[in-house]
């Protein structure tokens, strides 16, 4: 079984995918990690995030081992990493370079310990439209900008990251705009995706809603 869950930042995709991957015993692929890895690598090397040729080279050289190493950096999950990921993900050559890595995982899904899985759940922006257009179940999870910014701000504060709500909101609105307007694979629901808004939902309510949808589709 292949499930794709797309949507904007802090809509609740990560929490949902983490739970559902355990509930249905599926491997979990967070596609945002590959873009964060490329973006952060460029930031750490003081490279221009708008230079598509350099970004493409970084993307082509990315390995799972390097991605996991970069994921341990304090800025990987910060607004710095998120902003960098959004900028490089808007570059068509970067998306093309990383697409095969994402698609190949569905052919041979494995858990973190390397054992085979019976399917995969994808967390991303275009997994239902581009990465796995033939997925069995597609969800698109969203929420208002203000709610998502508050969630992300709370995450940063809990991790000791120094920022402000206004800055997080400003960055999120800018990121949404980039994601929605990029020429290659803009952020939007797949035609056959089920869309639901989590603005007024608790994490458990979101999980219950997703399981209800998945069971109905199965």
N, C-alpha and C positions, 0 to 999 in steps of 0.2 A: 504494500500500500504506500502510495506517495501522497503526502499532504503538503500543500503550500499555504503559508500564512504571510501575506504582504500587508503593508501599511506604513504610515509615517513613523518617525522616531517617537518613542515613549507612548505608543498607542496601547501597549500591553502585549506585544508579540513575543518578547523574550520569556516572560513569565508563563504565557500560554504554551509556547513550544516546549519549554522545559518540562512542564507538567504532562502534556500530552505525549511527549516522547517516552516517558516512563509508563504512563497509563496504557499506551498501545504497543509498548516495547519496540519503538522505532528509533533509528539513529537520528541525531539532531545536527543539522548543518546551518549555522548562522552565517549567511552569505555576506552580511555586513562586515564580518571579520576580515575578509580578504581585501575589502576596500580600505578599512581602517589600517590594515598592515601596510598597504602601498602608500597611503597618505602619510602615516606616521613616519615611515621610513624616509620619505622625502622631506618631511619637516625636520627630522633629526639630522639630515644631511644638508639642511638649508637650501633645498632645491625649490625651484619655482613650481608650485602646484598646478599652474596653468600650462606648463610646458608638456604638451601631449607626447612628444617623442621620448623625452626622458621618463615620463610616467609609464609609458608603454614598456620601456626596457625594465623598469623596476617591477612591473606587473608580470612580465614574462619570466623573470628570474625568481619570482616568489615560490617558495616551497612551504609545505605544511609545517616543517620544522622551524623555518624562519618566522612564519606567521605566529606560531605558539610562543616563540621567544619574544617577539614584539608585543604580544598580548599581555606580557608581564610588566610592560612599561607603565608607569603611573598615568601617562597621558593617553593610553590606548582607549580607555573608556571615558575620558574627560571630554569637555566641549571642544578641546583642541583636536583630539582624535576624530570626533564626530564631524567637525567642520572640514577637516582635511579629507575624510572619507567622502563627504558629499561633493567636494570639488573634483577629486580625481574620478569619482564615479560618473561624472557628467561628460567625461572624455570617451568618445566612441572606441578609440583604439585600446583603452584600458579595459573597457567592458568586454571587448572581443577577446582580449588576451586572457581574461579571467573566467570567461564563460565555460570553456571546456572543463576546467577544474571542477566547477560547480555541477555541470551536467554529468560528468563521469562518476561522481559520488553516488548518483541514483542507480547506476549500473552495478555498483559493488558497495552498498552501504555497510558501514561497520561502526561499532560502538567505540568509545574513547579507548578501550583496552584492546582494540583490534579484532574483537570477535564479530562474526557476521551478524547482520540485522535483517529482518524480513521486510524492511521498508525504511523510508526516511521522511522526516518532517523538515521542511525548509522554512527559514525565517529570513525575510528580505523585503525588497521593494518591487522586484520584477520576476519573482520565482514562478508565479502562476501564468505570466504572460510570455516570458522569454526562456527562463531556465528549464522549467518543466511544464510546457503548455498542455501536455497530456496527463497531468496529475489527476489522481482519482478524486481528490477533494480539494477545493480551493476556497480559502477564506481571505477576506480583506478586512482588517481591523483598523478602526480609526477612532479619533477623539478630538475635541476642540484644541486649538493651539494653546490656550490658557491652561487647560487641564494637563496637557502633555508637558508643558513647560514646568508646571508645579511638581509633577512627578519626577522629572529629570533633575530639577533643582534639589529636591529632597534627597535623591540618590547621591548627588555630588556632595551635599553637606554631610551625609552619613559616611561618605568615604574620605572626608576631610579636605575636599577640593574647594578652594576659595573662589567663589563666584557670587553673582547676585541673580535674583529671579528675573529682573529686567533684562540682564545680559543673556540669560538662557532663553528667554522668550524671543528676544531679538534674533539670536542665532538660529532658533528653531524656525521662525517665520522665513528667514533667509534660506535656510536649508530646504524647507518645503517648496519654496519657489524654484530653487535650482532643480530639485528632484522632479517637480511637475512639468518644468519647461525644457528639460534636456531633450535634445533631438533624438538621442538613442535611448530607447526603453524608458519613457517617462513614467513616473509613479502614477498608476491608475489601476483600478480593479480589472481583472480579466473579465471578459464578457460572461463567463459561466461561474464567476466567484460569488460567494454569498458575503454580503457586506453587513457588518454590524458595528455600532458606535458604543464605545466603552466609557464615555465621559461620565456617566452616572452609575457605572457598575463597580462593584468591589472585584478584587481579583478572583474570588471564588465564584461570583456570579458570572464573570467572563468565562471561566473554565466550564461551568455548568452549561452555558449557552453554546459553547463550542462543541462540547460532547453531544449535546442534543442535536446539533446540526450534523455532526459526523455520523452519529448512529442512524439518523434519518436517511442520510445519503448511502450508507452501507446497506 
